[in-house]
Amino acid sequence: MRDLQFGFSLNPTTDIAAHRDLVRAAEEGGLDLVGVQDHPYSPTFVDAFTLIASLLEATERLRFFPDVANLPLRHPSMLAKTAASLDLLSSGRFELGIGGGGYWSAIARMGMTPQLGRPEALAQLGEAIQVLRALWRPTPEPVTFEGQHYTIPGLHSGPTPAHPIGIWVGAQGPRSLELTGRVADGWAAPIPSYLPYEKWAESNALIDEAALASGRNPQDVLRIAQLVGTITDRPGDAEARAGKAPVRATAEQWAALLARLATEQPFRTFVFWPEDATVGQIERFAREVVPAVREIVRQGAEQEHSPS
C-alpha cells in the first residue's frame, strides 16, 4: 500500500502564517504532497510559485505542485526554468501540475490575448509539454522548437532538475484526456464541480485507451483524485457516485470512499480540498482517514490473493 499517496490543496491567500501551519500539520501527520491553486488574476491571492518556494523552504519531506498551473499566463521556457529551480532548491520535491487555461475573461484582463478556443488551447498545451521536457533534458546543443504557438530559436537547456519532474495535466474533455494518456506523467482530475463523479471512470478509461494506443503502460500515468469536503463527526453522504456535491462525512466514511476509488479505479493519489482549511481538518485527514484507507486496501488485497 506504500504506492498510495495523500495530500491536500490550499488557496494561495495572503495569510502566509496560516499556510505554514497547514503544511506543518501535513508534514507532521505524514502526508505526501500539497497542491497550491494557481489563479494569478485574483487580487486576493499571492503567486502560487512564490508561495510554493516559501513552503518548500519551511518543510523537509512534503512535495508540492501547482494545482494546476495556468499555461496561457506562463510561457513554457520560463515555466521550465522556475520548475527546475524549485526542484533543485528542494532536493527533488517539486512536481508540475498544468492546464490549458480556464477563466479566459480573467486571463484577458491580465493582457493575454487573443482568447484561444479549446482545440487551440489543447494544441498549445501539447507544445508546452514538448518544450518543458526539452529544456529539462541535459544536452550540449541548444534547444530549438518550431510550433504553432511557441518558437524556441536556440536556447541552451538548464539547469537540470534534481529529479524527473512529473507533468500532471488537469484534463477534463475527451481530447485533453487523450493527450494526457499519450504524453503526460499524471492526471490531476478536476474537482467534481468541473468533472462530476460519474465522469471519473469514463475519463480514466479514455486515458488508458490513449496510453495503450501510444505504446505506453496505462499504469505509468499517475491518477490523482481531488475531493472537496469536510470531515465531520456525524455520518453524512459519502457515496460520491454522481453529481458534484462536496463530501461531508465521518473519517470512516471518507476512508471507505477513497479505498473504493483506489480499488474500482486506477487512482493512486488523493488530494483533500477542505471546505474549511483548518489545521484540525488536515490533522484528521492525515491521522484518521489515511491510515484507515491503507488498512482497507491492504485487507482487500489480502483477500483477493488468499487461497479460496
Backbone bond lengths (Angstrom), bond angles and torsions (degrees), N, CA, C in turn:
res aa  C-N    CA-C-N  psi(-1)  N-CA   C-N-CA  omega(-1)  CA-C   N-CA-C  phi
1 M - - - 1.466 - - 1.516 111.29 -
2 R 1.331 116.13 4.05 1.460 118.43 -176.00 1.520 112.70 -71.74
3 D 1.341 117.13 -15.13 1.460 117.62 178.95 1.519 111.99 -80.83
4 L 1.334 118.06 -11.33 1.456 120.24 172.95 1.524 109.11 -72.81
5 Q 1.353 116.24 136.85 1.456 119.89 179.10 1.521 109.52 -132.35
6 F 1.335 114.42 154.19 1.459 120.24 -172.83 1.527 109.51 -139.10
7 G 1.331 115.19 146.33 1.453 119.63 178.06 1.513 110.83 -159.03
8 F 1.325 115.74 -169.43 1.456 120.53 176.19 1.527 108.95 -142.71
9 S 1.342 115.23 163.22 1.452 121.34 -179.38 1.518 109.59 -116.49
10 L 1.324 116.24 142.64 1.468 119.15 179.71 1.513 111.48 -129.17
11 N 1.317 115.48 151.90 1.456 122.59 173.05 1.527 109.11 -83.42
12 P 1.328 118.39 132.20 1.472 120.45 -176.42 1.530 112.92 -80.36
13 T 1.316 116.43 62.20 1.460 120.33 177.56 1.527 110.02 -71.32
14 T 1.301 116.12 176.58 1.468 120.08 -179.30 1.529 112.68 -80.97
15 D 1.322 118.01 -0.32 1.469 121.19 179.42 1.531 109.24 -83.13
16 I 1.318 115.73 74.85 1.463 121.61 -174.81 1.532 111.35 -63.41
17 A 1.311 117.28 -37.54 1.460 120.27 179.68 1.522 111.05 -61.33
18 A 1.336 116.89 -38.70 1.465 120.39 178.28 1.521 110.91 -65.68
19 H 1.311 117.31 -39.85 1.466 120.01 178.38 1.523 110.74 -62.52
20 R 1.316 116.34 -40.72 1.464 119.00 179.49 1.533 110.96 -64.99
21 D 1.328 116.72 -37.03 1.464 119.45 176.86 1.530 110.71 -63.98
22 L 1.329 116.62 -40.90 1.458 120.54 -179.02 1.525 111.64 -65.73
23 V 1.327 117.39 -45.89 1.465 118.57 -178.22 1.527 110.96 -71.58
24 R 1.319 117.17 -28.23 1.466 119.14 174.57 1.527 110.10 -64.31
25 A 1.324 115.98 -44.01 1.465 120.02 177.64 1.523 110.67 -63.38
26 A 1.334 117.20 -38.32 1.459 121.09 179.35 1.526 111.15 -65.65
27 E 1.325 116.10 -43.02 1.465 118.75 -179.38 1.522 111.27 -69.12
28 E 1.307 117.17 -43.75 1.462 119.93 179.25 1.527 111.53 -66.47
29 G 1.336 116.36 -29.28 1.456 119.93 179.46 1.515 113.98 -82.75
30 G 1.323 117.89 -5.92 1.456 120.73 176.55 1.510 115.48 90.43
31 L 1.344 118.55 12.30 1.451 119.75 175.74 1.528 110.84 -66.77
32 D 1.327 115.38 163.11 1.459 120.46 -172.31 1.523 114.50 -101.77
33 L 1.337 117.38 -34.16 1.458 117.51 -173.04 1.521 111.08 -153.48
34 V 1.336 113.58 163.15 1.459 122.16 -179.78 1.527 108.07 -133.56
35 G 1.332 115.64 129.65 1.452 120.75 173.48 1.521 109.50 -99.27
36 V 1.314 116.64 139.76 1.460 121.84 177.80 1.522 107.69 -119.50
37 Q 1.318 116.89 118.78 1.459 121.04 -177.07 1.533 110.44 -65.89
38 D 1.333 114.85 146.42 1.463 120.61 -174.76 1.525 109.32 -117.97
39 H 1.324 115.41 100.50 1.460 121.50 177.38 1.538 108.27 -132.60
40 P 1.322 118.18 75.15 1.466 120.92 -173.61 1.520 113.71 -61.60
41 Y 1.330 117.76 -23.42 1.459 121.91 -177.49 1.519 112.94 -78.67
42 S 1.344 117.64 -7.93 1.457 119.92 179.54 1.530 110.46 -83.19
43 P 1.323 118.86 123.64 1.468 120.45 -178.74 1.526 113.44 -70.38
44 T 1.330 117.09 -13.92 1.470 119.84 -179.00 1.526 112.44 -95.49
45 F 1.334 117.74 0.40 1.463 121.44 -178.30 1.528 110.58 -111.95
46 V 1.322 115.76 143.08 1.463 120.62 170.71 1.528 108.44 -83.23
47 D 1.309 116.24 168.76 1.458 121.41 178.50 1.524 110.25 -65.15
48 A 1.331 116.48 128.92 1.466 120.87 -175.10 1.526 111.92 -61.12
49 F 1.323 117.53 -41.16 1.463 119.73 -175.99 1.524 111.24 -70.74
50 T 1.315 116.92 -36.41 1.462 119.45 176.78 1.521 110.57 -65.72
51 L 1.325 116.70 -41.32 1.459 119.99 177.34 1.521 110.93 -64.08
52 I 1.321 116.78 -42.27 1.468 119.79 178.03 1.525 110.54 -58.82
53 A 1.322 117.37 -42.75 1.466 120.33 178.47 1.519 110.83 -58.52
54 S 1.328 116.89 -44.01 1.459 120.90 179.85 1.526 111.64 -64.38
55 L 1.329 116.56 -41.31 1.461 119.94 -177.50 1.530 111.65 -75.19
56 L 1.307 117.28 -31.34 1.473 119.31 172.98 1.524 110.37 -61.58
57 E 1.311 116.04 -40.99 1.458 120.81 179.53 1.518 111.12 -64.59
58 A 1.332 116.94 -29.75 1.469 121.16 -176.78 1.522 113.28 -88.70
59 T 1.327 117.77 -0.72 1.461 121.42 -178.05 1.522 110.61 -128.03
60 E 1.321 115.26 169.22 1.461 120.19 -178.52 1.515 113.53 -120.72
61 R 1.340 117.45 -24.54 1.456 119.47 -170.97 1.529 113.11 -126.59
62 L 1.326 117.98 -32.33 1.459 121.47 -176.18 1.527 112.36 -61.25
63 R 1.327 115.37 142.10 1.458 121.44 171.62 1.525 108.35 -98.90
64 F 1.338 115.46 150.98 1.463 121.20 -176.95 1.527 110.20 -128.28
65 F 1.341 114.64 150.87 1.457 119.59 174.52 1.524 109.52 -151.59
66 P 1.345 118.09 145.62 1.468 119.92 172.15 1.524 108.21 -70.91
67 D 1.335 116.55 136.29 1.466 120.55 -168.45 1.534 111.08 -122.77
68 V 1.357 118.75 73.78 1.445 129.74 -5.16 1.514 108.87 -120.42
69 A 1.346 116.19 160.77 1.461 120.65 -177.61 1.520 111.19 -66.08
70 N 1.318 115.73 136.94 1.455 123.33 -179.19 1.526 108.57 -83.58
71 L 1.339 116.61 98.60 1.456 120.75 -173.46 1.525 114.23 -59.08
72 P 1.361 121.04 -43.68 1.471 118.82 -177.19 1.518 113.73 -59.55
73 L 1.335 117.98 -20.36 1.455 120.67 178.86 1.531 112.68 -97.48
74 R 1.338 116.79 2.47 1.469 119.09 -175.65 1.531 108.87 -140.55
75 H 1.312 116.92 106.98 1.462 121.16 179.83 1.530 109.38 -62.55
76 P 1.339 118.35 136.63 1.468 119.37 -174.40 1.526 114.72 -61.96
77 S 1.324 118.36 -27.30 1.470 118.31 178.37 1.524 110.88 -67.87
78 M 1.339 117.16 -39.20 1.456 120.12 175.97 1.529 111.32 -75.39
79 L 1.327 116.30 -35.03 1.458 120.65 177.29 1.521 110.48 -62.73
80 A 1.324 116.80 -39.23 1.467 120.67 177.19 1.527 110.97 -62.85
81 K 1.312 116.21 -42.77 1.466 120.62 179.62 1.531 110.88 -65.00
82 T 1.339 116.64 -45.14 1.462 120.65 -179.29 1.526 110.94 -63.25
83 A 1.326 116.48 -46.29 1.463 120.35 -178.12 1.527 111.48 -63.80
84 A 1.318 116.92 -44.96 1.463 119.73 179.49 1.523 111.09 -63.51
85 S 1.326 116.62 -38.89 1.462 120.07 179.55 1.525 111.04 -64.17
86 L 1.338 116.95 -46.32 1.463 120.44 178.74 1.524 111.00 -62.43
87 D 1.318 116.55 -37.92 1.463 119.77 179.65 1.524 111.63 -66.92
88 L 1.325 116.56 -40.47 1.465 120.41 178.00 1.527 111.20 -67.63
89 L 1.321 116.79 -43.60 1.462 120.75 -178.50 1.525 112.45 -64.85
90 S 1.338 116.79 -23.76 1.467 120.72 -177.62 1.521 113.14 -108.61
91 S 1.310 117.56 9.83 1.477 121.88 -178.91 1.525 111.39 57.97
92 G 1.338 116.32 42.52 1.456 120.49 171.47 1.505 115.85 90.44
93 R 1.333 118.23 33.89 1.472 120.66 -177.19 1.527 113.39 -114.14
94 F 1.316 116.90 24.08 1.469 120.10 179.11 1.519 110.14 -119.64
95 E 1.344 116.06 135.13 1.460 122.92 171.70 1.532 107.27 -124.39
96 L 1.327 116.45 160.38 1.460 120.19 -174.73 1.522 111.19 -115.35
97 G 1.337 116.07 104.07 1.455 120.70 166.04 1.519 107.92 -83.61
98 I 1.337 116.40 138.35 1.459 119.23 -174.78 1.526 110.04 -148.84
99 G 1.323 115.36 147.65 1.454 120.93 178.09 1.508 111.05 -140.33
100 G 1.329 115.52 160.45 1.459 120.99 -176.46 1.512 114.68 -74.47
101 G 1.332 116.79 -6.63 1.460 119.99 176.55 1.514 112.38 110.93
102 G 1.309 115.73 134.01 1.453 122.92 173.44 1.516 107.80 -131.39
103 Y 1.332 116.76 -179.96 1.458 120.75 178.13 1.526 110.59 52.44
104 W 1.337 116.03 56.41 1.454 119.43 -173.83 1.519 113.06 -63.84
105 S 1.327 117.48 -28.55 1.462 117.94 177.59 1.516 110.60 -65.01
106 A 1.355 116.36 -38.41 1.461 120.23 177.63 1.520 110.92 -69.32
107 I 1.327 116.70 -38.82 1.465 120.41 177.07 1.529 110.20 -61.68
108 A 1.338 115.93 -40.79 1.465 119.92 179.62 1.522 111.66 -64.81
109 R 1.331 116.22 -34.56 1.470 118.69 179.37 1.528 111.96 -66.10
110 M 1.324 116.82 -19.08 1.460 119.83 175.64 1.519 111.68 -87.42
111 G 1.337 115.67 4.12 1.457 119.80 176.20 1.503 114.48 93.52
112 M 1.329 118.27 8.25 1.459 121.08 -179.49 1.523 108.42 -94.12
113 T 1.307 115.99 105.30 1.463 121.64 179.26 1.521 108.34 -135.43
114 P 1.321 120.90 159.71 1.458 124.21 0.38 1.525 111.27 -83.58
115 Q 1.330 115.31 166.78 1.449 120.37 175.78 1.523 109.15 -70.08
116 L 1.329 115.42 135.93 1.460 119.84 -179.59 1.521 110.47 -94.73
117 G 1.326 116.19 142.46 1.452 120.50 169.38 1.512 109.63 -74.10
118 R 1.311 116.81 170.99 1.458 120.30 -176.58 1.530 113.33 -59.92
119 P 1.339 119.72 -45.00 1.471 118.65 178.56 1.523 112.69 -60.78
120 E 1.350 115.78 -41.07 1.467 118.82 179.93 1.520 111.35 -68.39
121 A 1.336 117.50 -40.32 1.465 120.66 178.72 1.514 110.94 -63.51
122 L 1.327 116.66 -37.31 1.455 120.50 179.02 1.523 110.93 -68.73
123 A 1.334 116.17 -41.27 1.466 119.47 176.91 1.523 110.78 -63.11
124 Q 1.329 116.80 -38.78 1.464 120.71 177.12 1.521 110.93 -62.41
125 L 1.332 116.71 -42.26 1.465 120.60 179.16 1.522 110.91 -63.19
126 G 1.337 117.04 -42.88 1.462 119.49 178.10 1.511 112.31 -61.00
127 E 1.335 116.87 -41.38 1.465 120.29 177.49 1.522 110.79 -65.19
128 A 1.323 116.60 -41.60 1.462 120.04 -178.30 1.522 111.25 -60.82
129 I 1.327 117.34 -40.30 1.466 120.52 179.03 1.523 110.00 -62.06
130 Q 1.332 117.20 -39.59 1.464 119.94 177.16 1.525 110.81 -63.19
131 V 1.319 116.64 -43.55 1.465 120.82 -178.95 1.533 110.36 -64.44
132 L 1.314 116.76 -45.41 1.464 120.74 -179.90 1.527 110.92 -56.97
133 R 1.308 116.75 -50.05 1.465 120.03 -177.06 1.528 111.10 -64.99
134 A 1.325 116.30 -37.61 1.462 119.59 179.49 1.526 111.13 -64.85
135 L 1.341 116.64 -39.77 1.463 119.68 -177.25 1.520 112.85 -79.57
136 W 1.322 118.67 -15.83 1.466 121.46 174.88 1.523 111.68 -87.49
137 R 1.331 116.71 -15.02 1.460 121.00 -175.63 1.524 109.80 -84.16
138 P 1.336 117.81 123.96 1.466 118.55 179.49 1.531 111.06 -69.27
139 T 1.304 116.24 122.90 1.461 120.95 179.58 1.520 108.58 -153.28
140 P 1.327 117.67 141.89 1.475 119.17 178.97 1.522 112.69 -74.94
141 E 1.323 117.12 -18.63 1.459 120.35 -177.06 1.522 110.39 -88.96
142 P 1.314 118.08 144.09 1.468 120.70 176.70 1.529 111.09 -61.68
143 V 1.310 115.67 146.38 1.462 121.75 177.44 1.523 108.95 -83.54
144 T 1.311 115.71 129.11 1.461 121.19 174.03 1.525 108.17 -121.89
145 F 1.318 115.30 144.31 1.458 120.24 179.48 1.513 108.32 -152.34
146 E 1.317 115.93 133.60 1.462 121.40 178.47 1.518 108.12 -128.88
147 G 1.317 115.77 107.56 1.454 120.63 -179.70 1.509 111.37 -130.58
148 Q 1.314 115.42 -177.33 1.466 119.93 179.01 1.523 111.48 -72.33
149 H 1.345 116.30 -31.48 1.459 120.61 -174.59 1.534 113.30 -110.70
150 Y 1.318 117.51 -26.24 1.465 120.52 -177.54 1.521 110.16 -132.12
151 T 1.308 114.60 140.99 1.461 121.50 174.33 1.518 108.50 -130.26
152 I 1.318 116.32 122.70 1.469 122.32 176.20 1.527 106.19 -115.59
153 P 1.320 119.08 103.83 1.466 120.79 -172.53 1.522 114.48 -77.24
154 G 1.306 118.15 -10.04 1.462 120.54 -179.91 1.516 109.87 150.43
155 L 1.340 116.11 90.61 1.456 121.48 -175.18 1.518 109.02 -127.88
156 H 1.320 116.70 126.49 1.462 119.54 177.84 1.521 109.74 -69.25
157 S 1.315 115.91 131.84 1.455 120.60 -179.66 1.526 110.41 -73.77
158 G 1.325 114.21 162.90 1.451 119.16 177.54 1.522 112.31 123.29
159 P 1.330 115.61 156.12 1.459 125.38 1.60 1.526 111.59 -74.52
160 T 1.339 116.13 160.69 1.458 121.29 176.98 1.519 108.65 -79.12
161 P 1.327 118.19 131.90 1.465 119.81 179.03 1.525 112.08 -59.92
162 A 1.322 115.45 161.10 1.469 120.62 179.86 1.511 111.98 -70.69
163 H 1.332 117.49 -25.09 1.456 121.37 177.19 1.526 107.64 -148.32
164 P 1.323 117.95 165.22 1.478 118.73 178.00 1.532 110.37 -64.76
165 I 1.308 116.87 105.46 1.461 121.43 -177.51 1.523 109.49 -67.44
166 G 1.336 116.28 129.11 1.448 120.37 176.78 1.515 110.95 -77.31
167 I 1.321 116.51 137.10 1.456 122.08 174.27 1.526 107.05 -104.18
168 W 1.336 115.18 109.75 1.464 122.54 -175.30 1.533 107.83 -108.98
169 V 1.314 116.77 113.95 1.457 121.26 -174.09 1.531 110.57 -91.40
170 G 1.312 115.84 133.52 1.458 121.32 175.41 1.522 110.41 -86.53
171 A 1.333 116.24 65.78 1.462 122.01 -174.07 1.520 111.60 -81.05
172 Q 1.339 114.73 149.31 1.462 120.41 -179.64 1.522 112.39 -132.70
173 G 1.326 117.89 -50.43 1.454 121.38 -177.82 1.520 112.46 -83.58
174 P 1.347 117.33 167.08 1.473 120.73 -177.31 1.523 113.85 -57.21
175 R 1.334 117.31 -40.75 1.464 118.95 -177.91 1.525 111.75 -69.93
176 S 1.324 117.25 -38.69 1.469 118.94 178.50 1.529 110.83 -71.75
177 L 1.325 117.43 -31.70 1.462 119.95 175.21 1.530 110.32 -67.38
178 E 1.323 116.24 -37.54 1.466 120.03 176.47 1.528 110.65 -63.32
179 L 1.338 115.69 -43.34 1.466 119.91 176.85 1.521 110.76 -60.27
180 T 1.320 116.42 -40.81 1.464 120.91 179.49 1.517 110.83 -60.56
181 G 1.322 116.94 -48.25 1.455 119.86 179.75 1.514 112.85 -64.95
182 R 1.316 116.04 -28.56 1.458 120.23 -175.91 1.520 113.00 -81.79
183 V 1.358 117.68 -38.46 1.463 117.85 -171.07 1.526 115.30 -132.57
184 A 1.327 119.43 -16.51 1.470 119.91 -172.25 1.521 111.85 -85.84
185 D 1.320 114.92 163.04 1.466 121.43 176.55 1.525 111.69 -90.48
186 G 1.321 116.97 -16.09 1.451 119.35 -178.71 1.509 111.71 -165.69
187 W 1.336 114.29 162.68 1.468 121.79 175.88 1.513 108.63 -116.89
188 A 1.337 117.50 112.73 1.457 122.46 173.33 1.517 106.80 -88.57
189 A 1.321 115.97 89.73 1.465 120.72 -174.05 1.521 110.32 -56.56
190 P 1.329 118.12 130.71 1.467 119.59 177.28 1.521 111.08 -61.18
191 I 1.324 116.57 152.59 1.461 120.46 177.53 1.530 109.13 -63.12
192 P 1.339 117.83 158.09 1.468 120.81 -172.21 1.532 115.54 -58.61
193 S 1.315 119.24 -23.54 1.461 119.14 177.54 1.528 111.42 -65.50
194 Y 1.331 117.77 -20.87 1.456 122.64 175.35 1.522 111.85 -101.25
195 L 1.332 117.21 -37.44 1.461 122.55 -179.58 1.525 107.40 -133.13
196 P 1.341 117.81 99.80 1.470 120.79 -175.72 1.527 112.20 -58.21
197 Y 1.312 115.06 155.67 1.464 121.50 -176.49 1.524 112.52 -51.61
198 E 1.333 117.63 -41.24 1.459 119.80 -174.77 1.525 112.73 -66.96
199 K 1.339 118.18 -12.40 1.461 122.03 178.97 1.527 112.78 -89.78
200 W 1.336 117.33 -9.21 1.462 119.29 -172.37 1.532 112.55 -66.75
201 A 1.325 117.41 -46.70 1.470 119.86 -178.45 1.529 110.49 -63.31
202 E 1.332 116.78 -43.46 1.458 121.29 178.05 1.529 110.85 -61.03
203 S 1.322 116.41 -40.97 1.468 120.53 179.95 1.522 110.84 -65.74
204 N 1.333 117.05 -42.83 1.460 120.02 176.59 1.518 111.56 -60.61
205 A 1.334 116.75 -38.94 1.455 120.33 179.02 1.530 111.38 -64.71
206 L 1.332 117.18 -39.98 1.463 120.28 177.61 1.526 111.39 -62.92
207 I 1.330 116.19 -39.60 1.467 119.94 177.38 1.524 110.13 -64.63
208 D 1.330 116.77 -43.53 1.463 120.86 178.43 1.528 111.14 -58.43
209 E 1.340 116.39 -47.56 1.459 120.97 -178.43 1.528 111.56 -61.22
210 A 1.328 116.17 -42.68 1.463 119.86 -179.48 1.526 111.04 -67.46
211 A 1.319 116.48 -39.03 1.463 119.80 178.44 1.525 110.41 -62.95
212 L 1.322 117.11 -47.51 1.467 120.65 -179.95 1.522 111.21 -62.39
213 A 1.333 116.84 -41.56 1.462 120.53 179.75 1.523 112.28 -63.42
214 S 1.338 115.93 -25.35 1.471 120.98 179.87 1.525 112.32 -94.67
215 G 1.329 116.56 6.43 1.459 120.38 179.83 1.504 114.20 78.47
216 R 1.345 116.51 20.60 1.462 120.74 -179.52 1.526 109.84 -104.28
217 N 1.317 115.29 157.54 1.453 121.27 171.07 1.525 107.38 -83.54
218 P 1.329 119.01 121.42 1.460 119.63 -179.67 1.520 113.95 -54.80
219 Q 1.337 116.73 -27.59 1.462 119.42 179.34 1.521 112.49 -68.30
220 D 1.325 116.96 -13.54 1.467 120.04 177.42 1.528 111.95 -77.94
221 V 1.328 117.19 -8.53 1.462 121.53 177.07 1.523 107.54 -100.28
222 L 1.321 116.59 104.86 1.454 121.41 -179.09 1.523 110.52 -63.34
223 R 1.335 117.50 134.60 1.458 121.52 178.86 1.533 108.86 -108.26
224 I 1.315 115.71 124.30 1.459 122.90 -175.52 1.523 108.77 -117.62
225 A 1.325 116.98 112.19 1.462 121.98 176.37 1.520 109.22 -89.91
226 Q 1.331 116.04 134.70 1.458 121.08 -179.22 1.527 108.45 -122.79
227 L 1.329 115.84 120.68 1.451 120.61 -174.24 1.517 111.55 -124.93
228 V 1.320 114.87 130.52 1.461 122.34 178.26 1.517 108.89 -92.32
229 G 1.329 115.98 140.90 1.458 117.09 174.61 1.506 113.36 164.48
230 T 1.340 113.92 -162.87 1.459 122.12 -176.87 1.525 109.05 -139.54
231 I 1.308 116.10 138.40 1.470 121.47 173.58 1.522 106.78 -88.07
232 T 1.312 116.27 117.62 1.457 121.87 -172.51 1.526 111.19 -112.04
233 D 1.326 115.63 171.65 1.463 121.38 174.72 1.527 112.09 -90.73
234 R 1.328 116.01 -22.66 1.457 120.32 179.90 1.526 110.15 -104.34
235 P 1.331 117.28 143.57 1.471 120.12 178.40 1.520 111.72 -59.61
236 G 1.316 115.43 144.78 1.457 121.65 178.08 1.510 110.12 -138.82
237 D 1.327 116.39 -158.65 1.462 122.43 -179.53 1.525 108.74 -94.12
238 A 1.323 115.41 112.82 1.464 119.40 -179.05 1.524 111.15 -124.37
239 E 1.329 117.60 28.14 1.465 120.14 179.27 1.524 110.94 -72.42
240 A 1.330 116.90 -45.98 1.472 121.99 177.95 1.527 111.95 47.77
241 R 1.329 116.03 49.52 1.466 120.81 178.24 1.527 111.99 -104.10
242 A 1.310 117.19 -18.67 1.462 121.16 -179.98 1.524 108.84 -154.96
243 G 1.329 114.91 156.24 1.447 119.63 177.85 1.517 112.85 85.13
244 K 1.332 114.73 -162.31 1.457 120.15 -174.65 1.519 112.88 -136.06
245 A 1.330 117.67 11.06 1.459 120.73 -175.32 1.523 111.32 -64.73
246 P 1.336 117.59 139.93 1.467 120.06 174.48 1.528 110.69 -59.57
247 V 1.319 115.73 152.90 1.462 121.57 176.88 1.523 107.86 -86.80
248 R 1.312 116.53 117.29 1.458 121.62 177.47 1.516 106.55 -123.37
249 A 1.330 115.98 99.07 1.451 120.48 -170.05 1.521 110.05 -158.30
250 T 1.335 115.11 171.80 1.454 120.53 -179.34 1.523 110.54 -71.98
251 A 1.322 115.43 167.11 1.466 120.16 177.58 1.518 111.05 -59.28
252 E 1.325 117.06 -38.38 1.461 120.87 179.32 1.519 111.16 -63.87
253 Q 1.331 116.16 -41.38 1.463 119.66 178.19 1.530 111.60 -67.53
254 W 1.308 116.83 -41.41 1.459 120.63 175.37 1.529 110.20 -57.75
255 A 1.315 116.81 -44.99 1.465 120.61 -178.40 1.524 110.97 -62.12
256 A 1.329 116.90 -42.58 1.462 120.31 179.37 1.528 110.79 -63.50
257 L 1.338 116.81 -39.89 1.458 120.60 179.00 1.524 111.51 -63.58
258 L 1.326 117.20 -49.26 1.464 119.99 -178.06 1.526 111.34 -66.08
259 A 1.330 116.94 -37.33 1.466 120.12 177.43 1.527 110.46 -63.73
260 R 1.330 116.80 -38.00 1.471 119.69 177.49 1.527 110.79 -64.75
261 L 1.338 116.89 -43.40 1.460 119.62 178.34 1.529 111.88 -63.85
262 A 1.331 116.22 -30.57 1.466 120.55 -179.47 1.519 112.63 -78.26
263 T 1.324 117.52 -16.24 1.463 120.62 -178.75 1.526 112.20 -108.69
264 E 1.342 117.68 -38.53 1.446 120.59 -179.96 1.521 112.42 -81.36
265 Q 1.341 117.38 -24.88 1.452 122.37 179.73 1.530 108.60 -131.47
266 P 1.330 117.04 167.14 1.473 119.33 -175.01 1.529 114.85 -84.04
267 F 1.321 118.41 26.73 1.461 119.71 177.59 1.521 109.83 -71.41
268 R 1.348 115.72 131.09 1.468 121.10 178.38 1.526 111.71 -120.49
269 T 1.326 117.44 -11.31 1.461 122.37 -179.46 1.521 108.28 -130.95
270 F 1.338 115.71 139.98 1.460 121.26 -176.62 1.518 109.60 -130.56
271 V 1.334 115.23 126.53 1.458 121.69 -178.88 1.532 108.40 -114.79
272 F 1.316 115.43 120.11 1.458 123.71 -179.49 1.519 109.23 -88.01
273 W 1.343 115.89 124.36 1.470 121.81 175.24 1.529 107.00 -105.89
274 P 1.324 118.62 91.91 1.467 119.47 -177.58 1.526 111.65 -67.63
275 E 1.325 115.91 133.65 1.470 119.47 175.98 1.522 110.02 -64.24
276 D 1.305 116.45 -35.89 1.462 122.30 176.03 1.524 106.84 -120.54
277 A 1.334 115.64 101.89 1.464 120.28 -173.26 1.525 110.77 -75.95
278 T 1.322 116.12 88.24 1.455 121.65 178.78 1.521 109.54 -119.73
279 V 1.310 114.50 158.70 1.465 119.57 176.00 1.521 110.03 -58.80
280 G 1.334 117.00 -38.51 1.449 120.38 -179.61 1.519 112.83 -59.84
281 Q 1.345 117.32 -41.45 1.463 120.01 178.48 1.530 111.66 -66.63
282 I 1.320 116.61 -40.93 1.466 119.56 178.78 1.531 110.21 -65.32
283 E 1.311 117.08 -41.56 1.466 120.37 179.29 1.525 110.99 -64.20
284 R 1.309 117.46 -41.76 1.462 119.67 179.68 1.529 111.06 -64.95
285 F 1.321 116.26 -41.29 1.461 119.06 178.08 1.529 110.44 -61.76
286 A 1.339 116.36 -45.31 1.456 120.45 -176.32 1.525 112.67 -71.23
287 R 1.313 118.15 -39.42 1.468 121.25 -170.07 1.528 113.65 -99.17
288 E 1.345 116.90 -21.24 1.459 118.91 -178.91 1.529 112.66 -110.95
289 V 1.329 116.93 -45.00 1.458 119.67 -175.76 1.525 111.80 -77.61
290 V 1.329 117.33 -52.18 1.463 120.80 -172.32 1.528 112.78 -59.37
291 P 1.341 120.93 -50.51 1.469 118.75 179.37 1.524 112.79 -60.41
292 A 1.328 116.96 -35.03 1.464 120.02 179.54 1.526 111.04 -68.02
293 V 1.336 117.85 -38.83 1.460 120.45 176.50 1.522 110.13 -60.05
294 R 1.312 116.31 -48.44 1.461 120.39 -178.61 1.530 111.03 -59.59
295 E 1.314 116.51 -40.26 1.463 119.88 -178.53 1.526 111.24 -68.65
296 I 1.329 117.34 -42.08 1.471 119.87 178.85 1.523 110.48 -62.43
297 V 1.326 117.00 -45.70 1.462 120.73 -179.43 1.520 110.29 -65.56
298 R 1.329 117.25 -38.46 1.474 120.46 179.27 1.532 110.53 -63.11
299 Q 1.317 116.00 -46.58 1.453 119.21 -179.90 1.524 111.56 -62.92
300 G 1.334 115.85 -39.43 1.455 119.23 178.13 1.518 112.04 -63.66
301 A 1.343 116.79 -40.06 1.458 120.33 178.92 1.527 111.03 -66.18
302 E 1.332 117.24 -38.88 1.470 120.86 178.54 1.519 110.87 -64.64
303 Q 1.306 117.31 -41.96 1.464 120.81 179.68 1.529 110.54 -65.82
304 E 1.334 115.75 -37.94 1.462 119.49 -179.29 1.512 112.13 -64.85
305 H 1.340 116.83 -34.20 1.461 120.87 -175.55 1.528 113.24 -100.53
306 S 1.319 117.78 -0.10 1.455 119.58 179.50 1.522 110.25 -77.46
307 P 1.347 118.25 147.47 1.466 121.08 178.49 1.533 110.37 -60.46
308 S 1.323 116.76 139.16 1.463 120.04 -179.88 1.524 111.37 -80.00
